[in-house]
């Protein structure tokens, strides 16, 4: 019985370590590093301090600062920064979690 419980914790730990994937919808063009993303749905995978965003054959990575909010977010929302004539993703709040992903242009983020 103890072996089964230990195996369950190992499997759960590996699943968490492999990252969590969320769906994010962009409603306007936005920059991710030097790449402009078009409106649409993207898969966002969070691994430690790195995020990978995918849509079709497009796959991009960026460092990210992961923070925890005070309470769970009802829906996934994207906050933009409109600076220098370009729209950049500044923050993603992941619905159903307390997780906020913060991007900076200095780190090559969105």
N, C-alpha and C positions, 0 to 999 in steps of 0.2 A: 504494500500500500504506500509506504514512504517513497519507494522507487518511482511509482506512478506519479505521485505528487511532485517529486523532484524533476521528473521528465517534463511534466506539464509546465513548470516554471522555466525550464531551459527553453522549451519550444516557444513559450510566450515571450521570453526575453529576446530570442532570435527574431521573432516577428516584429517586435518593437524596434530592434536595432536596425532592421532592414529599411525602416522609414515608413511613413504614413503618406498615403496619396489622397488628394482632395481634388474636386472639380471646381475650377474658377472660371467665371464668365467675364470677358472683357467686352464692354459696349462701345469702346472707341479705340482708335489706334494708340499704342503706347510703346515706349522704348523699354527694352530689357537689355541693359548694357549698351552695345552698339547696334542691336537688332530691333527693328520696328515690328511689333506684333500687330496683327490685324484683329478686328473684333471677332469673337468666337469663344468656344469653350476650350479650356486647356486643363491638362492634368498637372498638378503641382505635387511633387514629392519632396518631403522634408527629411533630411538626414543630418542630425547634429546642427552645425552652423552652415549648411549648404542646402540650396534649393535647386531642384531640377524641374523645368517646365517643358511639357511636351504637347504637341498637336501634330498629328500625322507624322511626317518625316522630320519635322522640326524638333530638335532637342537642345536646350540651352541650360547652362548651370551658372549659379552666382552664389557668392557668400551672402549670408543673411544673419540678422540679429533676431533671435527668437525670444519673445517676451510673453509673459502670462498676464492676462487681464484680470480684473477684479471678479468678473462673473462670465459665464458662458455667453458667446455671441449667438444670437438667434439664427442669423444667416451669414453666409460668406459675403464679405464686402471688400471692395478694392478702393483705396484712396490714391488719388493722383496728385502729382506736382506739375503744374503748368509753368515751366520756367524756360526762358530762352527760346521760345517758339516750339519747344518739344514737350510732349506729355510723357511723363515718366511715372511708373508705378512706385509709390512711396511706401505703401503698407497694404498688407492683406490680412484681414481678420477672418479666421476660419470658423465657419458656422458649426455649432454643436460642440465647440471647444472653447477654452480660454486663451488659445494661442494666437499671437500676433506675429507676423513676419515683417520686419522692418528692413528696408533697402536704402542704400545710400549710393549716390552717383560716384563718390570717391572710391567705393569698393568694387565698382564695375557692376553694381546691381541694376535693378530695373530702372 
